[in-house]
Amino acid sequence: MFDLGVAQLIEGPNMHRPYNAITLNYDIHQLFGRCSIFFKRVPDTADTYHIGTFLPPQLSRPVPITRTLFIHPTINPPLERLLALHCAIAHILYLSAAGDYINQILRDREEGAVRQDGSTPLDVLVNLALRVG
């Protein structure tokens, strides 16, 4: 939907290729995985990115910041295409507030509990479980 053909870059054995890897500390990795931070390439530079966030300033230190990625001569750097796609998805999730809804569904799935008030989206959880296996 966002980038035709990108799925083959991250499916199966390609998931663990160097171009789909970036080394981050644990906290930043968690934020990146939740699309709370994003990397946006600085135009006309090589491997330099503005690292932005949707978190409030008091929670977002040291982001925002601009950094040039350390590139090893024998390992492919992260694909700009994948970082751009992640950036676009992060913006869509933030601007649509869909990220909060998705995070709640994932928390419900991890907890494995059904809320007494009937607000647990059982259909979504069952479909997710069937797809994830």
N, C-alpha and C positions, 0 to 999 in steps of 0.2 A: 504494500500500500504506500509506504513512504519511499522505498528504494527497491525497485524491481531487481531481483537477482541477489540481493544481499543475504538472504537466508542461507544460501549454499556456503557462504563464507563462515557461518557460525554453527552449522549443523554437523552432527556426527564427530568425526575425528578433527574437523577444522575448528571445533570449539576451542581446542587447546593449542592452537598455532600461535607463534610469537606475535603475529600481526593483530591478534585479538587479546593481547595481554598488556597490562600496564601495572607497574609496581606502585602500590599506595599503602600508607599505613592503615592499620585496622579501622580506625574511626572514619577516615576519608573513604576507604573501600566500602564501608557500610552505607555512607551517604551517596556514593556513586551508584551503588546497587539499587538504592531507593529513588534514584534520579533526583536527589536533592542538590547535587552539584553536577556541573557539566563542564566540558572542555570545548572552547570555541577557538578555532585557529585564528591567529593574528595574521591578517592579510600581508602578503609579500614578505613572509619570513619562513624560515625552514624549521619545522618542528617546534614552533613557539605557539603557546596556547594561553588564552585568558581563561582562568578557572573561575567560574561564577557559581552562584548559589541562589536558592530561593529561601534560605533560612534567614531569620531575623538577624541583624548585625551582632547582637550580643551572643548568638549561638554559632556564628559562622567563622570565627577566627581559625586559621589565617586567611580564609577565602573572603573576598575575591583577591586574586593575585595573578600575575602573568609569569609564566615559566617556560623555559626552553627545555624540552625533554632531553635527557641524556641518551644518546644513541650509540649503541655498541656496534663496531664495524662488522661483526659476524652474525648479528641478530636483527631481523627486520623490525622496524619500529611499529608501534600501533598504527593501524590503517586510519588515515584521516577520514575516510568514508564512514567507518564505524563510529568514530568519535562524533562526527557531524550528525549521524543518525541518532545516537544517544542524546545529543544536545537537543535535537528537534523533538524527540519523544519526551524529554524532561520538560521542555517548554509547554508542550501540549497537555501533559499531565498536570502541570502547575496551573496553567491558565484555565483549564476546564474543571479543575478540582477533582478530576477522575482519580488522581493519585491517592487521595485520602480514602476514597471508596475501595480502590484495589488493595491498599494496605490493610484496610479493615477486613476484607475478605481473606487475605493471606494470614492475618493474625487469627481469625476464626478457624482457619484450617489447621494452623499450628496448635492451637489450644484444644481442638477436637471437642469442644463443648457446644451445646445448643442453649441459647439464651431462653430463659423462662418467658420472656415477654413476646416470643414468637417472631422476633426481628432477625433471626439468623437466616441468611439466604441459602437454605438447604439445596435448592436446585443448582445454584452456582457452585456450591461446594462439591456436590456429587459430580457435576460435569467436569470440574477441575480435577477431581480425584481420578476420574476415568481417563482423562487425557494425559495426566502426569504418570499414571500407572502406579 
